[in-house]
Structures are given as structure tokens and as C-alpha cells.
Amino acid sequence: MMPRLVRFRDAPAYLGMDRNRFNSEVRPFLTRIPIGKQGLAFDRLELDAWVEDYVSRNGRRPKA
């Protein structure tokens, strides 16, 4: 079972990208969820929704 919240340090790897790209292209569109005094997480379903949107706009079918 996958956790619903993905910590900030793990979110870029979850999406398969580096931290700089995550911070510039993805993070501004996500709800930030504080965990404890310094922790930060994101909803995994929001991360998945971002990927779905990205693929629908940028994905290409392979040539047959």
C-alpha cells in the first residue's frame, strides 16, 4: 500500500525528475501539507493528477 502523502524530499523522484524541475514546474500547482514543525508533503493523488495532465498535453504515441 502506498502512502497518501509524499514527502517533499521524495516527490521529485516519485515523478522521475530532478528537484529543480519539480520546484519550477510542479510544486507551484500543488497543495503544501505541513508535517510536524519542518516537514512538508504533497498529496500523492495531486502528483498523479499532474502527471496525467502533463501526459495528455505533451505525450506522443510511438510511430508504427
C-alpha positions, -999 to 999 in steps of 0.1 A, spaced: 0 0 0 14 34 -10 12 62 15 -12 90 6 13 118 14 46 120 -3 73 140 15 89 169 -3 123 151 -4 107 121 -22 83 139 -45 108 147 -74 119 110 -75 83 99 -74 77 118 -106 111 108 -121 126 143 -123 152 164 -105 144 187 -76 149 219 -97 124 209 -123 100 198 -97 102 231 -79 97 252 -110 72 231 -130 52 211 -105 54 225 -69 36 258 -77 4 238 -86 3 215 -56 -12 219 -21 15 220 5 8 199 36 29 206 67 41 176 87 54 184 121 75 215 126 96 214 95 83 186 73 64 192 40 44 168 20 22 166 -11 -9 146 -18 1 116 -40 -33 119 -59 -24 155 -68 10 144 -80 -7 117 -101 -32 142 -115 -3 165 -125 13 136 -144 -20 128 -162 -24 164 -173 13 166 -184 10 134 -204 -23 145 -220 -7 177 -232 28 165 -241 27 128 -247 30 114 -282 21 79 -294 50 59 -309 53 57 -346 41 24 -360 
